[in-house]
Amino acid sequence: MLASHGRAEAPTPPRMRRHAHSTPPVDSGFMREVTETLSDSQLVQRCRAGDPEAWNELVERFSRYVYAICVQGFRLREQDAEDVFQEVFTRVYSRLDTLRDDSAVRPWIAQLTRRLCLDTLASSARVQPAEEVLAPSTEQTLDEIDEAFAVREAVTTLSESCQEVLDRFFARDESYRTISAELDLPAGTIASRISRCLVQLRERLEGRNEGSTPSSE
């Protein structure tokens, strides 16, 4: 997995609590070989069809994203962040049928999370009015979080060879020589592969940016 070069990893999110009549339990023991390869749109469709493995994967796929918005973007306290986290996925589960564009589930979840973070800050009287939370620095942090998770998500759609070479070069900060020795390939081949994989990554990101606006409340 490619990490944002030079940036800290996203905080570890809490586990989903069980809601007796609102969300299904999340069982980390489920086999995910199929669901983890689904596109966001396909995953939403499987969730609507009542597939519990798809719901587990949806929570797993977006949990760090939601928690990063809460903790890094809005700097919520741990308990507040966990409460928002739980409420976000409760609402996602109950309102999934209102999503008009299944491929826009990520910006939709981000929108839900932002609103709940603002509500939390306003209700605790730490910020008045709540809109003041969205200072330029906060917006910049949220943009960086969104970009980092978009990149990480796009990398998973590349071939295994691309994922490995990009991970080694950017996340592990390995040199051409080190990667060449580890993969038993000429350094020139490594350089050209990195370049080719970055082109593919850029194409994936440009494709995802088209029509990636939230389409529901």
ZIMOVEN-V76254 format. One record per residue. N is the residue number from 1. RES is the residue in three letters. PHI is phi in degrees with one decimal (NA if undefined). Layout:
# ZIMOVEN-V76254
N_RES_PHI ; N_RES_PHI
This chain:
# ZIMOVEN-V76254
1_MET_NA ; 2_LEU_-82.2 ; 3_ALA_-95.1 ; 4_SER_-69.7 ; 5_HIS_-63.2 ; 6_GLY_85.2 ; 7_ARG_-113.7 ; 8_ALA_-72.4 ; 9_GLU_-68.4 ; 10_ALA_-65.6 ; 11_PRO_-65.7 ; 12_THR_-76.5 ; 13_PRO_-75.5 ; 14_PRO_-73.4 ; 15_ARG_-81.0 ; 16_MET_-66.3 ; 17_ARG_-82.5 ; 18_ARG_-80.8 ; 19_HIS_-113.9 ; 20_ALA_-56.1 ; 21_HIS_-125.7 ; 22_SER_-121.8 ; 23_THR_-135.4 ; 24_PRO_-75.4 ; 25_PRO_-66.6 ; 26_VAL_-102.5 ; 27_ASP_-107.0 ; 28_SER_-68.7 ; 29_GLY_-85.5 ; 30_PHE_-62.8 ; 31_MET_-74.2 ; 32_ARG_-119.2 ; 33_GLU_-57.5 ; 34_VAL_-86.8 ; 35_THR_-64.8 ; 36_GLU_-73.2 ; 37_THR_-96.1 ; 38_LEU_-74.0 ; 39_SER_-71.8 ; 40_ASP_-56.7 ; 41_SER_-62.4 ; 42_GLN_-64.2 ; 43_LEU_-64.6 ; 44_VAL_-61.3 ; 45_GLN_-62.2 ; 46_ARG_-67.8 ; 47_CYS_-63.2 ; 48_ARG_-61.7 ; 49_ALA_-78.6 ; 50_GLY_88.4 ; 51_ASP_-79.3 ; 52_PRO_-65.1 ; 53_GLU_-66.8 ; 54_ALA_-66.4 ; 55_TRP_-64.3 ; 56_ASN_-56.8 ; 57_GLU_-67.9 ; 58_LEU_-62.0 ; 59_VAL_-63.7 ; 60_GLU_-62.4 ; 61_ARG_-67.0 ; 62_PHE_-110.9 ; 63_SER_-64.0 ; 64_ARG_-64.5 ; 65_TYR_-62.6 ; 66_VAL_-62.7 ; 67_TYR_-67.9 ; 68_ALA_-65.8 ; 69_ILE_-61.0 ; 70_CYS_-65.0 ; 71_VAL_-86.7 ; 72_GLN_-86.1 ; 73_GLY_-77.6 ; 74_PHE_-105.3 ; 75_ARG_54.4 ; 76_LEU_-71.0 ; 77_ARG_-66.1 ; 78_GLU_-55.2 ; 79_GLN_-66.0 ; 80_ASP_-64.4 ; 81_ALA_-63.2 ; 82_GLU_-66.8 ; 83_ASP_-63.2 ; 84_VAL_-64.1 ; 85_PHE_-54.2 ; 86_GLN_-64.2 ; 87_GLU_-69.2 ; 88_VAL_-57.7 ; 89_PHE_-74.3 ; 90_THR_-64.2 ; 91_ARG_-70.5 ; 92_VAL_-57.7 ; 93_TYR_-64.1 ; 94_SER_-79.5 ; 95_ARG_-113.2 ; 96_LEU_-58.3 ; 97_ASP_-70.2 ; 98_THR_-85.2 ; 99_LEU_-74.8 ; 100_ARG_-81.9 ; 101_ASP_-121.6 ; 102_ASP_-60.6 ; 103_SER_-72.7 ; 104_ALA_-97.9 ; 105_VAL_-64.4 ; 106_ARG_-65.2 ; 107_PRO_-64.1 ; 108_TRP_-64.8 ; 109_ILE_-63.4 ; 110_ALA_-62.2 ; 111_GLN_-64.3 ; 112_LEU_-59.2 ; 113_THR_-64.7 ; 114_ARG_-58.5 ; 115_ARG_-62.7 ; 116_LEU_-69.1 ; 117_CYS_-64.5 ; 118_LEU_-62.5 ; 119_ASP_-61.1 ; 120_THR_-63.9 ; 121_LEU_-66.1 ; 122_ALA_-66.4 ; 123_SER_-68.3 ; 124_SER_-87.1 ; 125_ALA_63.3 ; 126_ARG_-82.6 ; 127_VAL_-135.9 ; 128_GLN_-138.7 ; 129_PRO_-76.4 ; 130_ALA_-63.5 ; 131_GLU_-62.0 ; 132_GLU_-67.3 ; 133_VAL_-60.6 ; 134_LEU_-82.4 ; 135_ALA_-70.2 ; 136_PRO_-51.8 ; 137_SER_-65.3 ; 138_THR_-67.4 ; 139_GLU_-60.9 ; 140_GLN_-63.4 ; 141_THR_-63.0 ; 142_LEU_-63.5 ; 143_ASP_-63.5 ; 144_GLU_-66.7 ; 145_ILE_-62.4 ; 146_ASP_-62.2 ; 147_GLU_-64.1 ; 148_ALA_-62.1 ; 149_PHE_-73.4 ; 150_ALA_-65.0 ; 151_VAL_-64.1 ; 152_ARG_-60.9 ; 153_GLU_-66.7 ; 154_ALA_-67.3 ; 155_VAL_-60.3 ; 156_THR_-66.6 ; 157_THR_-88.0 ; 158_LEU_-81.7 ; 159_SER_-65.4 ; 160_GLU_-60.8 ; 161_SER_-66.4 ; 162_CYS_-68.4 ; 163_GLN_-59.2 ; 164_GLU_-67.5 ; 165_VAL_-69.3 ; 166_LEU_-69.8 ; 167_ASP_-63.3 ; 168_ARG_-65.4 ; 169_PHE_-76.0 ; 170_PHE_-94.5 ; 171_ALA_-75.2 ; 172_ARG_-92.0 ; 173_ASP_59.3 ; 174_GLU_-83.9 ; 175_SER_-80.7 ; 176_TYR_-56.1 ; 177_ARG_-62.4 ; 178_THR_-65.2 ; 179_ILE_-63.2 ; 180_SER_-58.4 ; 181_ALA_-67.7 ; 182_GLU_-68.4 ; 183_LEU_-97.7 ; 184_ASP_57.2 ; 185_LEU_-133.3 ; 186_PRO_-61.2 ; 187_ALA_-58.7 ; 188_GLY_-63.2 ; 189_THR_-66.3 ; 190_ILE_-62.2 ; 191_ALA_-61.6 ; 192_SER_-68.8 ; 193_ARG_-67.4 ; 194_ILE_-60.5 ; 195_SER_-62.1 ; 196_ARG_-64.1 ; 197_CYS_-68.3 ; 198_LEU_-66.7 ; 199_VAL_-62.7 ; 200_GLN_-62.5 ; 201_LEU_-63.6 ; 202_ARG_-61.8 ; 203_GLU_-63.8 ; 204_ARG_-63.0 ; 205_LEU_-66.8 ; 206_GLU_-64.6 ; 207_GLY_-66.8 ; 208_ARG_-72.6 ; 209_ASN_-72.2 ; 210_GLU_-78.9 ; 211_GLY_71.6 ; 212_SER_-102.2 ; 213_THR_-97.1 ; 214_PRO_-63.0 ; 215_SER_-126.3 ; 216_SER_-155.1 ; 217_GLU_-63.3
